[in-house]
Amino acid sequence: MPNLYFLISGFFCSILIVILFFTKERVKTKETKIYGFMILSSLIDIILVMVELLICYFNYTEFTKMIVHILNKIDLIHYILWVNLLLLYIYFISFGGTKKYDKLKTYTLSLDILFILIEFLLPLNIINTDGTMGITGAAPTFVYLVALIYLIVIILIMIKNIKKIFTKKYIPLTVLIAFMIVAAFVRAVNPTLIIIPSIIAYINLIMFNTIENPDVKMIEELNMARDRADKANQAKTEFLSNMSHEIRTPLNAIVGFSNSLIEDSNDKEKITEDAKYIVKASQNLLELVNGILDISKIEAGKIEIINTEYEISEVLDNLIALSKARLGEKPIEFRTSFDESLPKYLYGDASRLKQICINLLTNSIKYTKEGFIEFKVSSVIKDDICRLIISVEDSGIGIKNEDIDKLFEKFGRLDLEKNISIEGSGLGLAITKKLVNMMNGKIVVQSEYGIGSKFTISIDQKITKGNLNKNDHKEQIEVLEFPNKKILIIDDNKLNLKVAEKVLQPFKVIITTASSGDEGIEKIINENFDLVLLDDMMPGKTGTDTLKELKENLADYKTPTVALTANAIVGMKEKYLAAGFDDYIAKPIEKEELKRILNKYLK
Ligand code: ADP
């Protein structure tokens, strides 16, 4: 009966763990779930083996022999599943729930089905001498062999993670593997000594007391959550201090040069020069704000890749024109080299592709004093997919080896003692990398400090036949003038009204302004307008409320009304369209966007 005593102690041990584990509040991680399965299956196994033993001892007939046979087979299946669960458990705590983990789970569980089938077909002998049960034959040998293979895989995983071997999670696991090897050895030498189910129960107990105790896990989880919160907080603080610096730099220029304009307004040449500085600093500021919006949109998962058909040559021409304009008078040779085999029409997100290239080209222009910049586009075509390989090489300042890893970090501005006079936010490459990833592409950097850098991206685009509607493009290029068309601008901020009037001036429209929702409504009642540009965030009546009132009170209110607002965060456009606005334009007003609006509503 020593077998039964072993089992009884294993049974109480298992039942205790099951009760403690399942009655406590647990963190719901995958590893804990696996552990739950492990202890349940172990308890069921012990009960089965105890039933087998009792039958052998008290009532061993031809009929009950068959039952013992079946129970033993189930028992063996349990070993296969338990070792597999242990393998998954150890893999998960070693490498986390990656795709490889999912693959391993699928493969091993499918293999288990095969093993179980084989195990059922193989012969099994039951030894029963005076109630001392044991099993021999091909079935148990096969199962021990499978368990041994799993064990070897487990040991290999642990060796691969040798650095973790002395961590809290690995110590008990190492002990229990040793335990298992001893138990398997004892079992092989003496098949009538049934110790494996109890050993498994003790292993479960060791795991419970060390790494799977729900209370301990809960504390661990809380600590991790606190660490995450601390890190997020630190990132926020860093972000704010960075922002404060980055925003103040262009603002300093704007305020300084504007003051100088006021103080000394006689020298025309100086006025033009100061105004140019102001425009440049403003553009930097706008670029910074757009960058922040872009990166926060990407990080919030709010940027989508919108695929349409486009003509690659148009994109490239555009990029060349833009780069040449940015190069200005710099003594840099701008070389281009485009593969002849580039397909004419591609299907993908042309505007994001352009944004990626602009970022790389702008950087090469910024960080190169003289020499050359080479913009190269080649392609590898397979079936209907064209892999675009785009590189931007320069003979600029280059990047130190140790800085390459920091390139794609947010606000990662490098080599500041050299770059201090070059404007930048450190966001361009972070955005570029994120966009390339979103388009399932790759980006690599080669650089030699003091010699130059080369950024290469590869992105797959579909090849299409070309059904582009050329008329869409024509409309945008047209020079617009709309004499006699009447526009009402409603904005509480006088400065904004002035700016809007100024940017609308070249279009020869007739402008009326109102500085509140109520004033706007009054003007609309008394006069017909062709277009209303309506600010939203106004004290008293907001733009949205104003529009609502207009639509409720004037049954035939059909004047196109466009939200003109600095509220440019994620999802705002959708919000304004849902509120009944016909369109949306963000402040500061971009000329192209304004043209699009005027063209759409005043033609
Ligand atoms: P920034 O707005 O500062 O240019 P980016 O994210 O575009 O921000 O670039 C991050 C940093 O990488 C830059 O500050 C610069 O130090 C370095 N860098 C980027 N492109 C180049 C290049 N072509 N040559 C040398 N350094 C570069």
Residues whose N, C-alpha, C, O or C-beta is under 5 A from the ligand:
A	BS01	ADP	N363 S364 Y367 G396 I397 G398 I399 L407 G412 R413 L414 D415 E423 G424 S425 G426 L427 G428 L429 A430 S453
